[in-house]
């Protein structure tokens, strides 16, 4: 067949167009990020969800900045100190303005801490972060006085998770105003441009930002929940950076010359939360399909049986392909509050069968695990493996995958037999998970907000109380370690593994962790350029 004389010129034109497009993109200094965690809202105080928090970091600041390991840095507050065991003074910067030009003052802090207690429509509130705050008052425009109900040495770390919104805009705005952009008037490095739920958010550099000049002029923040689709978008050049790289794609991307892969130890743990609700549950049945009148998961022996029936090493090796580490408690090794005396959970199906028989279920029973399909990497695949392990010891297990929008509402109401949560441990110390996922559920006190199984142990609650008022770091860590042992012995939750944090970026870009597994434009710089 005769080759077309137009083929080479056409290829040259296409190549030139692609090069021109790349050059224009570079000249514009734009960045496109493909991220995995769904965003429920642009309202920074609505839900304590990973996707919402990552997005919020672009627009808003906290009173202090928290880094992994519990390190605190100045942010809106330049300094802070205790006046007595229950009184804190925060001195605010006097050079910050909201993006509409209004001066930032102490009244904004007071308003935000109060608003965070209860935002209508929240399914994962920030009330736990302000649970010990008895009052917050503006002593003057640059000074906030916070009084706590009890001594709380962790107060700065806890309220660091609360994003500060403007009083003058926030007091007349609702969540829908934030989603529409009308109320997105922040102090952060970027300004809101647009938001399409379930798709993307676009923002641009804020010229009035008080901190270091943002690297990127314009950022497109795209939600791509499927790991393979994120990889495809990166390889096609549709995005510049992706997070939570699919485990099946890590090796391929490492061998791709146009891509760099960045892997870091993670704090996020994948947990199972068995329901401890009294009475029948539609997702727990006998072997004939009849709903059991009494919940077998209330028996510690049954929970222990389910835990030791799981081969965590096999899951880490085969499902996660080495991109996770086995977990025996909610904190990973070498973190504040991790208990090194807690042994790894050995895979022992024979012991599991024995424990089930001792609990009165020699033939087992049936149950259903629910898992979100669009939130945690490899979670559905992991839970399918768990279901197989449980079925082998007699607990015939089905898996139902639900979208996060449905799953989160039902899980938070303790409607499922077994819920799945990947807890981020974002403060870098054990108290966050203890407060949010293990303390007895009490929304009015801001405790156990993410304790979906309604686990309740008086001694664990006492440990949280003791740690809350303990100013000595060594003694506080000892309390956390004691709590880890209590939860392990009681099988209050069933830990599976800790994720690694994995990002991939086109060659020439570098990604470094900022806070836990958050993904932001501030983490991305040019190799050898700004921020290197």
N, C-alpha and C positions, 0 to 999 in steps of 0.2 A: 504493500500500500504506500502510495506516495505521501511523504510528510508535508503538512501544510507549511507554506512559506511564512505564514503568520504566527507559527507556534513560538519561535524564539522571541520575536518582538513582544508577543502577548505575555510570555513569561517574564520578560524584562520589565514590562509595564506593571505586572502584578507585584514583582519583587520590589520595584521602586515604590509602589503604593504602600506595601507593607512597611517598608523602611521609613517612609514619610509618616505613616501612622504612628509607628513606634517613636520616631523623633518628636512628633507633635505631642504624644502622650508624655514623653520625658520632659519636654519643654513646659507643659502645663503643670508638671510636678504633681500629678494625680496619683491616687492609690486606690486599688479595689481589693477588698478583703472578702473571701468566702468563708462564712462561719457556720458552725453546726448547731449551736444552742438557740432554740426559738426565743423570740422576743414577745412578751405578752403585752407590753406597753412602753411608750416613751416616758410615762410618768415614773420618775426615779424612786418614788416611795410606795408604789403600788405593791409589787411582788419582789421578794428576795429570791429571784431566779438568776441563774448564771448569765443567760443571754441579756436580760434586762440590765444587770449590773455592768456587763462589759460595754453595752451601748451608753449607759449613763455616764461612764467615766469620761466620755468625750465632751459632755456638756456641763457637767456639774462637779463640784468639789465637796470634800468632807471637811469637818472642822479640823481634823488631823488626818494624816495619810498613814495607812497601815501597809507594811510590806510583809512578805512571808517570814515566819519566825516571830511574829509579833512586834517587829521593829516599828516604832512610831516616828514620823517625820512631820515637821510643820507643814501646814497647808493654809486653810483660811485663818487658823490660829498660829501666831508666831511663837507662842510659849504657853505653858500651862503648869499649874502647881496646886497642891492641896493647901487649903487654909486650916482645915482640921480633918478628922477622919471621914466626915460626911460632906465636906464642902470643897469644891474645885473652882479655881479661877482660870479662865481662858482669856488670854490677851489676843485680840484679833489684829490682823494687818490693817493699816489705814490707807493702803494704796490700791484697793480692789473696788471695781465697779461692775455692776451687772451689765450685760451686753446691750441694754437700752440706755446706758449712761447713768443709771441711778446708783448712788453709793451703796456698797455693801456694809451692813451694820449688824450689831448684836441682835437687833429685833428679828433678823432673818434666821439666826440660829434658834432663837426661842420659838419662833413660828414652826420651823421645820421639825424640831424635836417633838413638838406637840402633834403635828400632823402625822408623823411617822407612826404614832400609836395606833391609828385606825383610819385607813383610807378605804372608802366604800368600794366593795368589789374585790378586795384583796383575798387571795387564797394562800399567801405565804408572806405574812406581814413582817414589818421591822420592829414590832412591839418588843421582841426579846432584847433588842439592842438598847432600848430605853427603859427596861423593866425596873431598874433601880433608881431611875431619875424621879425624885419627888417634886422638884421644881427647877425651872431654868428662868433666870431673870437677866435683864439687861441693866447692868450697873451704870454703864455709859455706852456710847456708840461703839466703842472698841473693847468692851469688857463684858463677858458673860459669867455669871455665877451659877453653878449647878450644885444643887443639894441632893444627896442621895438618901434613900430610906434607911440604908444600912451602909457601913463602910464598904467601899468597892474599889479596890486598887486597879481593877480592869476597866474602869469606866472609859478612859480615853480610847482604849482598844475597841470596846464595844460600840461606842458612838461613832467610831471611824467608819463604820459600815453604812451610816446614814448620810445620804446625799442632801446637801443644803439647797433648798429652793428659795426664791425671793418671796418675801411676805407681800410686797405690793402687787405682785402678779398672782401668787399662789392663793391668797385669801379670796380671790374672786374667780378661781379656776377649778375645774374638775378634771378627772383623768382624760376625758375626751378632748379637752382643750390642749393638754400636753400632746396627745396623739395627733392633733391637727397642727401642732407647731405653734399655736397662739401663745401657749404658756411656756415654751422652751426658751426662756431668757436666763441663761446660766452665767457662771463665772469661769467655765472651763475653757480648754484650748480650742474648741470648735463651736461653730454656730450651726444651728439647724437650717436645713434647706427643704427636705421633704421626707416623708415616711409613708411607705406602702406596707400595711400589715402582711406578714407572711412572705415578704419579698425582699425589701431593701430599705435602708435609710441613707440619705445623702446629707453630708455636712461639709462645711468649708472652714478654713482657718479663721479664728477670731483675731482681728487686729488689735483688740484691747486686752488680750490675755496678759495677766500679770507675771506669768511664769516664763520659762524658756520658750522661744518662738517655735511653734509647731513645724515639723519637717514638711508636712504635706499641705498643698494649697486646697485640695478638694479630695474627699474620701467617699467612696461608694461602699457601703457596708451591706453585703448581700447574704441573705439567709439561704443556705443550701444544705438541707438536712441529710441528704444521702452522701455517704463518704465517697463512693465511686464517682458521683456527679461532681463533688468538689474537686477531686483529682482531675477529672476531665476538663473542668473549667480552668484549672491552673495550666494544664498542658496546652489547652487551646488559646491561652492568652486572654481569656475573658476576665480572669482575676489575677492579681499579683501575689496574693498570699492566701493560704488556707490553714485552718486549724483542725485539730482532732483528725489527723490524717488516718484514713482507713488502714487497719493493720495489714490488709492484703496488698496495700499499695506502697508500703514503706520501702521495701527493698527495691521495687521498680523505680521509685522516685530517687532513691539514693544513687541509682545507676544512670539516671537521666542527667546529661551534661548541662542542660539549661535550668536545672532546679537545684536548690540547696534544701536539705532537711535538717531541722533543729529539734533535738530531743533533750528533755530535761526531766528530772525526778518530779513526780506529782504528789499533791496532797489529797486528791479526790479519791474516795473509797466507794466501791459499789457494794451496797448493803441490801440484805433482805430484811423486811420488817413484818414478821408474822403477827396477825391480829390477836389481841388478847381480850377481845370483846366477849362478854358473857353471853351465853345462849347460842342459838343456831345462826349459821351464816350460809347463804345460798351457795357459796363456793367451797363448802366443806361437806362431803357426803360419805355415806358408808359405801361398801362395795356394790350395793344394789342400786345406788343412785339416790338414796333417800337422805335428805338433809339431816345431819346429826343434831340432836337436841343440845348436846354439850360440846363446847369447843375444845377439841383435843390439844390445840396449840397453847392452851393455858397451862398445860403440864410441861414442866421444865424438861422432863425426860424425852418428851416428843420433840421439843425444840432442839435438844442436844442430838437426838437421833438424826434429825434433818441436817444438822450442821456437819456431823462426822460422816454422813453419807455422801458428801460432796468431795470430789477429787479436785481440789483447787489447782494443784500443779498441772493436771491435764488441761484445765480451762486456760490457765496462763500460757501453756505451751502451744495448745492446739487452736483454741478460739482466739486468744489475744496474740498468738505468735510471738511471745516474748516481749510484748510492749506493755506489760503490767507486772506487778509483783504480788505474791500471795499476801493476804491480809489475815491477821488474827485479832485485830482490834481496829477501832475507827481511825487511829492515827498511824502514820507510817513510821518506820524506824528512824531514830535520831531526830525526833521532834519533841517539843516540850509537852510532856504528859504521857508519851509512849511508855508502856510498861515492859521492860525487857525480860521480866520474869514470867510473862504470859507466853506459854509455849505455842508453837504453830499447831494448827488444828489438823491432826492426822486423819487421813482418809481411812475409814474403818467401817465398811458396810456390815460386817458381822456384829460389831458393837451396836450399830444402828438398829438392826433387827432385834437384838436382845433388849434394847431400851424400849422399843415399840411394844414388845411383848410384855415387859414389866409394867408399861403404862396402860395395858389392857387392849392393845391393838396388835395381836400376833399376826393377823391377816392384813394389817394396815387399814387404809381408808383412801378416799379420793379427795383431791383438792385442785384448785385452779390458781395459778400465779398470774398476776397481771403486770405488764411491763409496758412502758411507753416506747413506741417504735421510732420516734423522731426526736429523741433527747440525748440518750447516753450511748456513746459508741460501743457497738457490739453487744449491747444489753440484750436484745431479743435472742441473739445467738447464744449468749451465755446462759440465759434462762432456759432455753431449750436443752442445753447440756445438763443444767441442774435438774430439770424435770426428768431426764433419763436416769440420772443417779438416784433420785427419789423413787422412781417407779421400780428400780431394781431391788429396793429394800422393802417394797410392798405398799408405798404411798403412791398410788397411781395419779400422776400429775399431768394436767393439761396447762397449756400456756395461751393466754389471750393477750394480743398486742393491741394497744389503743393509742390514738393520737394524744399528745401531751395535753391538748386543750380539754379533752374529756377525762383523761387519766388523772391529772392533778387534782381536779375537783372531787372526784370520787375517792381517791387515795387519802386526801386530806380529811375526809369525813369518816375514815376507817370503814369503808364499805367492802373492801377486798379481804380475801383470806391471807394473802401474802402480797405485800407491795414491794416495789423495787425503787430504791433511791440511790443516787450517786452524790454523796455529801462532800462538799468542797473543802471543808476545814480551812476556809480562807484566811483566818487570823493566824494560822501557823501554830496554834496551840490547842490543847484538848478541850478547853472550856467551851468553845463554840459548838462543837458537836454534842457535848454533854448537855448544854442548855437547850439546843434546838431539837435534837433527835432522841434524847434519852430521858430528859426530865419529864415528870408527869405532866401530861397535856393540861395546860391552864392558860388559855388565851388572854384572860384578864390580867394575869401576872406576866405575860410574855414568855411563858415557859413551854417547852415541848411543842412548839408550833409545827415542826416537821417530824414529830413523833407520830407517824401515821398508823402504827400498830397499837398505839395507846399503851405501850409498856409503862409500868409503874413499879418502882422499887423505892421504898422509903429511905433505905440506906444510900441509894444513889442520889436521891434528892438532898439528903443531908450532906453528902460529899460536895454537891454543887453549892450548897449554902456555905459550907466551910471554905471552899476555894474562893468564893465571891468576896469574902471579908478578909482574906489572908494577904497581907502586904508583903510577906517574906516569900521571895520567888522559890526558894528551895522547899519550903514547907508547902507552898501551893502546888508545886509539881508532885510532891509526895501524895497529896490528896487526889490529884488527877490519876496517878498511877493506881491508887487504891480503888478509885471508881472503875478504872479499866478492868481490874481483877473482878470486881463485883459483877459487872456486866457480862464478862466472859463466863463466870461460874453460873450465872443465871440464864445465859443465852438470851439476853435482852434484845439482841439483834444478831443477824448472821452475816459477818463480813466475808467478802469473796476476794477482792483484790484492789490494789491501788493502781490507778492509771498513771502512765507516763504522759507528760505534756509534749505533744508532737505537732510542730508546724512545718509547712513547706512553703518555699517562696521562689520566685524566679531568680535566676542568678543575678548577683549584684545587690540583693537585698538581704538584710540580716534581721532576725527576730530574736528578741530576748524576753524572758518572763518579766512581767510587771507585778502581778498579784495573783497568786494561786494559778488557776488556769484561765484567767481572763484573756480576751483577745481584743487588742485596741490598736489604733493607728500609731499611738505613741510608742509601741513596742518595735515598730518597723523603721529601720534606717537604711541608708545606702551604705554598702560596704566601703569603708575608707572615707565616708562622707560625714554629714552632720550626725553627731552622736557617737562617732567611732573613736 
